[in-house]
Amino acid sequence: MQLTEDIVERARAVRLMIFDVDGVLTDGRLILGDDGQEYKAFNSKDGHGMRMLADSGVALAILTGRSSRVVERRAADLGIDHVVQGRRDKLPAFEELLARIGLSAEAVAYVGDDIVDLPVMRRVGLAMAVADAAAEVRTHAHWVTAAAGGRGAAREACELVMRAQGQYERLVATYLA
């Protein structure tokens, strides 16, 4: 999707970036073992992009309709303090999160992939969809990644915000020193 000045302006205002899990941080597959254990595959480049975004000063959150211990572990590994699980009706959970941390919806970016994400996406300042999101979700997104969920889409979204805020080059330079 074309990067317009409106999208860049929206990205400049972001102070909190919220990610859905299944279909955004993963490819959407749910792998269940015979013992009932749930497994998810996360993209390491997505994770590093999220760490970089946090280092740039943008807070991170996860908002997912499912509950999973593996999500708790991944969030802990990435240093994500705001993790809301098991909330299929995401809008009230989103509003509670904003009230708790004291931000307006305009200062939030959300990355989603399915219709359950639409109520939150329609409220935030920057709504982003992954490339393989449901058609309705892509229609209501301000910006759509080139990569699919679990395949670098979260990294793209993080880089968009870091570049708009003038932080990307500074952060990359720390690896070149």
Order of alpha helices (4+ residues) and beta strands (2+ residues): alpha-beta-beta-beta-alpha-beta-alpha-beta-alpha-beta-alpha-beta-alpha-beta-alpha-alpha
